[in-house]
Amino acid sequence: MRDEVDGLVEAWRAERPDLDVEPLQVLSRVSRLARHLDRARRTVFTEHGLEPWEFDVLAELRRSGPPYELSPGRLLRATLVTSGTMTNRIDRLAAAGLVRRFPDPADKRGVLVRLTDEGRERVDGALTALLDYEKTILGAMPASERRRLAALLRSLLSPLDEPDPRQRT
């Protein structure tokens, strides 16, 4: 079995035999897979009337459990955006009726963002469709290989997910 990366690696080996192109064997495949998944996710989200960023915010609220509410600060840390971007996103989601703002009883100056019933239905539908699609992608791979691949990817990703000590305050 061959894929596009095999040709890419062979071409680089021929043109630059002085370089070790072995990392391309893994990381180019991960990159290509990410692009395929991004396209598929955009399609699924569009079918459910969502942009990827909308799904990210709504999914974070949904995963928080009842009453499905978080502070804007918690949402921005989870979605890795700036406070200005998060404020804009919350405004847009509120205008669409997918979230509502409430005063934070623990902080008189703060607000909480709560998922509406419509927001929950939309994110639940998109997640179900996304998982159905992703199961078809993984369907030919035996469960033991999926678990092994997940473990290998976790070992690669985990150090990258660690906070940069230079950014700690």
CNS distance restraints for C-alpha pairs under 8 A (distance, minus, plus):
assign (resid   2 and name CA) (resid   6 and name CA) 6.21 0.50 0.50
assign (resid   3 and name CA) (resid   7 and name CA) 7.27 0.50 0.50
assign (resid   4 and name CA) (resid   8 and name CA) 6.47 0.50 0.50
assign (resid   5 and name CA) (resid   9 and name CA) 6.02 0.50 0.50
assign (resid   5 and name CA) (resid  24 and name CA) 7.63 0.50 0.50
assign (resid   5 and name CA) (resid  25 and name CA) 6.85 0.50 0.50
assign (resid   5 and name CA) (resid  28 and name CA) 6.63 0.50 0.50
assign (resid   5 and name CA) (resid  29 and name CA) 6.55 0.50 0.50
assign (resid   6 and name CA) (resid  10 and name CA) 6.18 0.50 0.50
assign (resid   6 and name CA) (resid  25 and name CA) 7.57 0.50 0.50
assign (resid   7 and name CA) (resid  11 and name CA) 6.11 0.50 0.50
assign (resid   8 and name CA) (resid  12 and name CA) 6.31 0.50 0.50
assign (resid   9 and name CA) (resid  13 and name CA) 6.11 0.50 0.50
assign (resid   9 and name CA) (resid  21 and name CA) 6.73 0.50 0.50
assign (resid   9 and name CA) (resid  22 and name CA) 7.98 0.50 0.50
assign (resid   9 and name CA) (resid  24 and name CA) 6.76 0.50 0.50
assign (resid   9 and name CA) (resid  25 and name CA) 7.12 0.50 0.50
assign (resid  10 and name CA) (resid  14 and name CA) 6.21 0.50 0.50
assign (resid  11 and name CA) (resid  15 and name CA) 6.16 0.50 0.50
assign (resid  12 and name CA) (resid  16 and name CA) 5.48 0.50 0.50
assign (resid  12 and name CA) (resid  17 and name CA) 7.35 0.50 0.50
assign (resid  12 and name CA) (resid  21 and name CA) 7.20 0.50 0.50
assign (resid  13 and name CA) (resid  17 and name CA) 4.83 0.50 0.50
assign (resid  13 and name CA) (resid  19 and name CA) 7.43 0.50 0.50
assign (resid  13 and name CA) (resid  21 and name CA) 6.97 0.50 0.50
assign (resid  21 and name CA) (resid  25 and name CA) 7.55 0.50 0.50
assign (resid  22 and name CA) (resid  26 and name CA) 7.69 0.50 0.50
assign (resid  23 and name CA) (resid  27 and name CA) 5.98 0.50 0.50
assign (resid  23 and name CA) (resid  28 and name CA) 7.82 0.50 0.50
assign (resid  24 and name CA) (resid  28 and name CA) 4.93 0.50 0.50
assign (resid  24 and name CA) (resid  29 and name CA) 7.43 0.50 0.50
assign (resid  25 and name CA) (resid  29 and name CA) 6.60 0.50 0.50
assign (resid  26 and name CA) (resid  30 and name CA) 6.28 0.50 0.50
assign (resid  27 and name CA) (resid  31 and name CA) 6.02 0.50 0.50
assign (resid  28 and name CA) (resid  32 and name CA) 6.07 0.50 0.50
assign (resid  29 and name CA) (resid  33 and name CA) 5.98 0.50 0.50
assign (resid  30 and name CA) (resid  34 and name CA) 6.07 0.50 0.50
assign (resid  31 and name CA) (resid  35 and name CA) 6.39 0.50 0.50
assign (resid  32 and name CA) (resid  36 and name CA) 6.35 0.50 0.50
assign (resid  33 and name CA) (resid  37 and name CA) 6.11 0.50 0.50
assign (resid  34 and name CA) (resid  38 and name CA) 5.96 0.50 0.50
assign (resid  35 and name CA) (resid  39 and name CA) 6.27 0.50 0.50
assign (resid  36 and name CA) (resid  40 and name CA) 6.29 0.50 0.50
assign (resid  37 and name CA) (resid  41 and name CA) 5.97 0.50 0.50
assign (resid  38 and name CA) (resid  42 and name CA) 6.11 0.50 0.50
assign (resid  39 and name CA) (resid  43 and name CA) 6.31 0.50 0.50
assign (resid  40 and name CA) (resid  44 and name CA) 6.25 0.50 0.50
assign (resid  41 and name CA) (resid  45 and name CA) 5.94 0.50 0.50
assign (resid  41 and name CA) (resid  52 and name CA) 7.47 0.50 0.50
assign (resid  41 and name CA) (resid 130 and name CA) 6.64 0.50 0.50
assign (resid  42 and name CA) (resid  46 and name CA) 5.96 0.50 0.50
assign (resid  42 and name CA) (resid  51 and name CA) 7.05 0.50 0.50
assign (resid  42 and name CA) (resid  52 and name CA) 6.29 0.50 0.50
assign (resid  43 and name CA) (resid  47 and name CA) 6.28 0.50 0.50
assign (resid  44 and name CA) (resid  48 and name CA) 6.61 0.50 0.50
assign (resid  44 and name CA) (resid 126 and name CA) 6.44 0.50 0.50
assign (resid  44 and name CA) (resid 129 and name CA) 6.59 0.50 0.50
assign (resid  44 and name CA) (resid 130 and name CA) 6.18 0.50 0.50
assign (resid  45 and name CA) (resid  49 and name CA) 6.24 0.50 0.50
assign (resid  45 and name CA) (resid  50 and name CA) 4.90 0.50 0.50
assign (resid  45 and name CA) (resid  51 and name CA) 6.06 0.50 0.50
assign (resid  45 and name CA) (resid  52 and name CA) 6.53 0.50 0.50
assign (resid  45 and name CA) (resid  55 and name CA) 7.33 0.50 0.50
assign (resid  45 and name CA) (resid 126 and name CA) 5.82 0.50 0.50
assign (resid  46 and name CA) (resid  50 and name CA) 5.28 0.50 0.50
assign (resid  46 and name CA) (resid  51 and name CA) 6.42 0.50 0.50
assign (resid  47 and name CA) (resid 126 and name CA) 7.93 0.50 0.50
assign (resid  48 and name CA) (resid 122 and name CA) 6.38 0.50 0.50
assign (resid  48 and name CA) (resid 125 and name CA) 6.97 0.50 0.50
assign (resid  48 and name CA) (resid 126 and name CA) 5.77 0.50 0.50
assign (resid  49 and name CA) (resid 122 and name CA) 7.71 0.50 0.50
assign (resid  50 and name CA) (resid  54 and name CA) 5.89 0.50 0.50
assign (resid  50 and name CA) (resid  55 and name CA) 6.26 0.50 0.50
assign (resid  50 and name CA) (resid 122 and name CA) 7.87 0.50 0.50
assign (resid  51 and name CA) (resid  55 and name CA) 6.36 0.50 0.50
assign (resid  52 and name CA) (resid  56 and name CA) 6.27 0.50 0.50
assign (resid  53 and name CA) (resid  57 and name CA) 6.42 0.50 0.50
assign (resid  54 and name CA) (resid  58 and name CA) 6.07 0.50 0.50
assign (resid  54 and name CA) (resid  89 and name CA) 7.57 0.50 0.50
assign (resid  54 and name CA) (resid  93 and name CA) 7.29 0.50 0.50
assign (resid  55 and name CA) (resid  59 and name CA) 5.68 0.50 0.50
assign (resid  55 and name CA) (resid 123 and name CA) 6.28 0.50 0.50
assign (resid  55 and name CA) (resid 126 and name CA) 7.96 0.50 0.50
assign (resid  56 and name CA) (resid  60 and name CA) 6.20 0.50 0.50
assign (resid  56 and name CA) (resid  79 and name CA) 6.85 0.50 0.50
assign (resid  57 and name CA) (resid  61 and name CA) 6.42 0.50 0.50
assign (resid  57 and name CA) (resid  75 and name CA) 6.82 0.50 0.50
assign (resid  57 and name CA) (resid  79 and name CA) 7.04 0.50 0.50
assign (resid  58 and name CA) (resid  62 and name CA) 6.10 0.50 0.50
assign (resid  58 and name CA) (resid  98 and name CA) 7.96 0.50 0.50
assign (resid  58 and name CA) (resid 115 and name CA) 6.93 0.50 0.50
assign (resid  58 and name CA) (resid 119 and name CA) 6.77 0.50 0.50
assign (resid  58 and name CA) (resid 120 and name CA) 7.45 0.50 0.50
assign (resid  58 and name CA) (resid 123 and name CA) 6.24 0.50 0.50
assign (resid  59 and name CA) (resid  63 and name CA) 6.02 0.50 0.50
assign (resid  59 and name CA) (resid 123 and name CA) 6.29 0.50 0.50
assign (resid  60 and name CA) (resid  64 and name CA) 6.37 0.50 0.50
assign (resid  60 and name CA) (resid  75 and name CA) 7.09 0.50 0.50
assign (resid  60 and name CA) (resid  78 and name CA) 7.36 0.50 0.50
assign (resid  61 and name CA) (resid  65 and name CA) 7.44 0.50 0.50
assign (resid  61 and name CA) (resid  68 and name CA) 5.10 0.50 0.50
assign (resid  61 and name CA) (resid  69 and name CA) 5.75 0.50 0.50
assign (resid  61 and name CA) (resid  70 and name CA) 6.54 0.50 0.50
assign (resid  61 and name CA) (resid  75 and name CA) 7.95 0.50 0.50
assign (resid  61 and name CA) (resid 114 and name CA) 7.16 0.50 0.50
assign (resid  61 and name CA) (resid 115 and name CA) 6.33 0.50 0.50
assign (resid  62 and name CA) (resid  66 and name CA) 7.93 0.50 0.50
assign (resid  62 and name CA) (resid  68 and name CA) 5.48 0.50 0.50
assign (resid  62 and name CA) (resid 115 and name CA) 7.17 0.50 0.50
assign (resid  62 and name CA) (resid 120 and name CA) 6.78 0.50 0.50
assign (resid  62 and name CA) (resid 123 and name CA) 7.78 0.50 0.50
assign (resid  63 and name CA) (resid  68 and name CA) 7.44 0.50 0.50
assign (resid  64 and name CA) (resid  68 and name CA) 5.54 0.50 0.50
assign (resid  64 and name CA) (resid  69 and name CA) 6.95 0.50 0.50
assign (resid  64 and name CA) (resid  70 and name CA) 7.56 0.50 0.50
assign (resid  65 and name CA) (resid  69 and name CA) 7.97 0.50 0.50
assign (resid  67 and name CA) (resid 114 and name CA) 7.19 0.50 0.50
assign (resid  67 and name CA) (resid 115 and name CA) 7.94 0.50 0.50
assign (resid  68 and name CA) (resid 114 and name CA) 5.60 0.50 0.50
assign (resid  68 and name CA) (resid 115 and name CA) 5.59 0.50 0.50
assign (resid  69 and name CA) (resid 112 and name CA) 6.12 0.50 0.50
assign (resid  69 and name CA) (resid 113 and name CA) 5.18 0.50 0.50
assign (resid  69 and name CA) (resid 114 and name CA) 4.07 0.50 0.50
assign (resid  69 and name CA) (resid 115 and name CA) 6.33 0.50 0.50
assign (resid  70 and name CA) (resid  74 and name CA) 6.27 0.50 0.50
assign (resid  70 and name CA) (resid  75 and name CA) 6.67 0.50 0.50
assign (resid  70 and name CA) (resid 112 and name CA) 5.39 0.50 0.50
assign (resid  70 and name CA) (resid 113 and name CA) 5.41 0.50 0.50
assign (resid  70 and name CA) (resid 114 and name CA) 6.74 0.50 0.50
assign (resid  71 and name CA) (resid  75 and name CA) 6.42 0.50 0.50
assign (resid  71 and name CA) (resid 110 and name CA) 7.73 0.50 0.50
assign (resid  71 and name CA) (resid 111 and name CA) 6.27 0.50 0.50
assign (resid  71 and name CA) (resid 112 and name CA) 4.58 0.50 0.50
assign (resid  71 and name CA) (resid 113 and name CA) 5.94 0.50 0.50
assign (resid  72 and name CA) (resid  76 and name CA) 6.15 0.50 0.50
assign (resid  72 and name CA) (resid  83 and name CA) 7.85 0.50 0.50
assign (resid  72 and name CA) (resid  86 and name CA) 6.93 0.50 0.50
assign (resid  72 and name CA) (resid  87 and name CA) 7.43 0.50 0.50
assign (resid  72 and name CA) (resid 111 and name CA) 7.43 0.50 0.50
assign (resid  72 and name CA) (resid 112 and name CA) 6.76 0.50 0.50
assign (resid  72 and name CA) (resid 113 and name CA) 6.68 0.50 0.50
assign (resid  73 and name CA) (resid  77 and name CA) 6.27 0.50 0.50
assign (resid  73 and name CA) (resid  83 and name CA) 7.29 0.50 0.50
assign (resid  74 and name CA) (resid  78 and name CA) 6.21 0.50 0.50
assign (resid  75 and name CA) (resid  79 and name CA) 6.10 0.50 0.50
assign (resid  75 and name CA) (resid  86 and name CA) 7.52 0.50 0.50
assign (resid  76 and name CA) (resid  80 and name CA) 5.60 0.50 0.50
assign (resid  76 and name CA) (resid  81 and name CA) 5.31 0.50 0.50
assign (resid  76 and name CA) (resid  82 and name CA) 6.43 0.50 0.50
assign (resid  76 and name CA) (resid  83 and name CA) 6.44 0.50 0.50
assign (resid  76 and name CA) (resid  86 and name CA) 5.89 0.50 0.50
assign (resid  77 and name CA) (resid  81 and name CA) 6.99 0.50 0.50
assign (resid  81 and name CA) (resid  85 and name CA) 6.18 0.50 0.50
assign (resid  81 and name CA) (resid  86 and name CA) 6.47 0.50 0.50
assign (resid  82 and name CA) (resid  86 and name CA) 6.21 0.50 0.50
assign (resid  83 and name CA) (resid  87 and name CA) 6.08 0.50 0.50
assign (resid  84 and name CA) (resid  88 and name CA) 6.29 0.50 0.50
assign (resid  85 and name CA) (resid  89 and name CA) 6.18 0.50 0.50
assign (resid  86 and name CA) (resid  90 and name CA) 6.04 0.50 0.50
assign (resid  87 and name CA) (resid  91 and name CA) 6.13 0.50 0.50
assign (resid  88 and name CA) (resid  92 and name CA) 6.25 0.50 0.50
assign (resid  89 and name CA) (resid  93 and name CA) 6.09 0.50 0.50
assign (resid  90 and name CA) (resid  94 and name CA) 5.93 0.50 0.50
assign (resid  90 and name CA) (resid  99 and name CA) 7.42 0.50 0.50
assign (resid  90 and name CA) (resid 113 and name CA) 7.77 0.50 0.50
assign (resid  91 and name CA) (resid  95 and name CA) 6.13 0.50 0.50
assign (resid  92 and name CA) (resid  96 and name CA) 6.26 0.50 0.50
assign (resid  93 and name CA) (resid  97 and name CA) 6.33 0.50 0.50
assign (resid  93 and name CA) (resid  98 and name CA) 5.30 0.50 0.50
assign (resid  93 and name CA) (resid  99 and name CA) 5.73 0.50 0.50
assign (resid  94 and name CA) (resid  98 and name CA) 5.73 0.50 0.50
assign (resid  94 and name CA) (resid  99 and name CA) 4.82 0.50 0.50
assign (resid  94 and name CA) (resid 100 and name CA) 5.51 0.50 0.50
assign (resid  94 and name CA) (resid 101 and name CA) 7.61 0.50 0.50
assign (resid  97 and name CA) (resid 116 and name CA) 7.02 0.50 0.50
assign (resid  97 and name CA) (resid 118 and name CA) 7.01 0.50 0.50
assign (resid  97 and name CA) (resid 119 and name CA) 7.22 0.50 0.50
assign (resid  98 and name CA) (resid 115 and name CA) 6.20 0.50 0.50
assign (resid  98 and name CA) (resid 116 and name CA) 5.32 0.50 0.50
assign (resid  98 and name CA) (resid 117 and name CA) 7.52 0.50 0.50
assign (resid  98 and name CA) (resid 118 and name CA) 5.68 0.50 0.50
assign (resid  98 and name CA) (resid 119 and name CA) 4.01 0.50 0.50
assign (resid  98 and name CA) (resid 120 and name CA) 7.65 0.50 0.50
assign (resid  99 and name CA) (resid 113 and name CA) 6.43 0.50 0.50
assign (resid  99 and name CA) (resid 114 and name CA) 5.36 0.50 0.50
assign (resid  99 and name CA) (resid 115 and name CA) 4.47 0.50 0.50
assign (resid  99 and name CA) (resid 116 and name CA) 5.05 0.50 0.50
assign (resid  99 and name CA) (resid 119 and name CA) 6.38 0.50 0.50
assign (resid 100 and name CA) (resid 113 and name CA) 5.71 0.50 0.50
assign (resid 100 and name CA) (resid 114 and name CA) 5.25 0.50 0.50
assign (resid 100 and name CA) (resid 115 and name CA) 6.56 0.50 0.50
assign (resid 100 and name CA) (resid 116 and name CA) 6.64 0.50 0.50
assign (resid 101 and name CA) (resid 111 and name CA) 6.31 0.50 0.50
assign (resid 101 and name CA) (resid 112 and name CA) 5.63 0.50 0.50
assign (resid 101 and name CA) (resid 113 and name CA) 4.67 0.50 0.50
assign (resid 101 and name CA) (resid 114 and name CA) 6.26 0.50 0.50
assign (resid 102 and name CA) (resid 111 and name CA) 5.43 0.50 0.50
assign (resid 102 and name CA) (resid 112 and name CA) 5.15 0.50 0.50
assign (resid 102 and name CA) (resid 113 and name CA) 6.41 0.50 0.50
assign (resid 102 and name CA) (resid 114 and name CA) 7.39 0.50 0.50
assign (resid 103 and name CA) (resid 107 and name CA) 7.94 0.50 0.50
assign (resid 103 and name CA) (resid 108 and name CA) 7.03 0.50 0.50
assign (resid 103 and name CA) (resid 109 and name CA) 7.76 0.50 0.50
assign (resid 103 and name CA) (resid 110 and name CA) 6.21 0.50 0.50
assign (resid 103 and name CA) (resid 111 and name CA) 4.43 0.50 0.50
assign (resid 103 and name CA) (resid 112 and name CA) 6.08 0.50 0.50
assign (resid 104 and name CA) (resid 108 and name CA) 6.24 0.50 0.50
assign (resid 104 and name CA) (resid 109 and name CA) 7.50 0.50 0.50
assign (resid 104 and name CA) (resid 110 and name CA) 5.21 0.50 0.50
assign (resid 104 and name CA) (resid 111 and name CA) 4.58 0.50 0.50
assign (resid 104 and name CA) (resid 112 and name CA) 5.43 0.50 0.50
assign (resid 107 and name CA) (resid 111 and name CA) 7.72 0.50 0.50
assign (resid 115 and name CA) (resid 119 and name CA) 5.67 0.50 0.50
assign (resid 115 and name CA) (resid 120 and name CA) 6.27 0.50 0.50
assign (resid 116 and name CA) (resid 120 and name CA) 6.17 0.50 0.50
assign (resid 117 and name CA) (resid 121 and name CA) 6.16 0.50 0.50
assign (resid 118 and name CA) (resid 122 and name CA) 6.10 0.50 0.50
assign (resid 119 and name CA) (resid 123 and name CA) 6.13 0.50 0.50
assign (resid 120 and name CA) (resid 124 and name CA) 5.90 0.50 0.50
assign (resid 121 and name CA) (resid 125 and name CA) 6.04 0.50 0.50
assign (resid 122 and name CA) (resid 126 and name CA) 6.21 0.50 0.50
assign (resid 123 and name CA) (resid 127 and name CA) 6.00 0.50 0.50
assign (resid 124 and name CA) (resid 128 and name CA) 6.15 0.50 0.50
assign (resid 125 and name CA) (resid 129 and name CA) 6.27 0.50 0.50
assign (resid 126 and name CA) (resid 130 and name CA) 5.99 0.50 0.50
assign (resid 127 and name CA) (resid 131 and name CA) 6.06 0.50 0.50
assign (resid 128 and name CA) (resid 132 and name CA) 6.20 0.50 0.50
assign (resid 129 and name CA) (resid 133 and name CA) 6.29 0.50 0.50
assign (resid 130 and name CA) (resid 134 and name CA) 6.12 0.50 0.50
assign (resid 131 and name CA) (resid 135 and name CA) 5.97 0.50 0.50
assign (resid 132 and name CA) (resid 136 and name CA) 6.60 0.50 0.50
assign (resid 133 and name CA) (resid 137 and name CA) 6.64 0.50 0.50
assign (resid 134 and name CA) (resid 138 and name CA) 6.41 0.50 0.50
assign (resid 135 and name CA) (resid 139 and name CA) 5.61 0.50 0.50
assign (resid 136 and name CA) (resid 140 and name CA) 7.83 0.50 0.50
assign (resid 138 and name CA) (resid 146 and name CA) 7.55 0.50 0.50
assign (resid 141 and name CA) (resid 145 and name CA) 6.33 0.50 0.50
assign (resid 141 and name CA) (resid 146 and name CA) 6.43 0.50 0.50
assign (resid 142 and name CA) (resid 146 and name CA) 6.39 0.50 0.50
assign (resid 143 and name CA) (resid 147 and name CA) 6.22 0.50 0.50
assign (resid 144 and name CA) (resid 148 and name CA) 6.23 0.50 0.50
assign (resid 145 and name CA) (resid 149 and name CA) 5.95 0.50 0.50
assign (resid 146 and name CA) (resid 150 and name CA) 6.05 0.50 0.50
assign (resid 147 and name CA) (resid 151 and name CA) 6.25 0.50 0.50
assign (resid 148 and name CA) (resid 152 and name CA) 6.21 0.50 0.50
assign (resid 149 and name CA) (resid 153 and name CA) 6.08 0.50 0.50
assign (resid 150 and name CA) (resid 154 and name CA) 6.01 0.50 0.50
assign (resid 151 and name CA) (resid 155 and name CA) 6.28 0.50 0.50
assign (resid 152 and name CA) (resid 156 and name CA) 6.43 0.50 0.50
assign (resid 153 and name CA) (resid 157 and name CA) 5.98 0.50 0.50
assign (resid 154 and name CA) (resid 158 and name CA) 5.58 0.50 0.50
assign (resid 155 and name CA) (resid 159 and name CA) 7.46 0.50 0.50
assign (resid 156 and name CA) (resid 160 and name CA) 7.54 0.50 0.50
assign (resid 157 and name CA) (resid 161 and name CA) 6.30 0.50 0.50
assign (resid 158 and name CA) (resid 162 and name CA) 6.67 0.50 0.50
assign (resid 163 and name CA) (resid 167 and name CA) 7.36 0.50 0.50
assign (resid 163 and name CA) (resid 168 and name CA) 7.61 0.50 0.50
assign (resid 164 and name CA) (resid 168 and name CA) 7.01 0.50 0.50
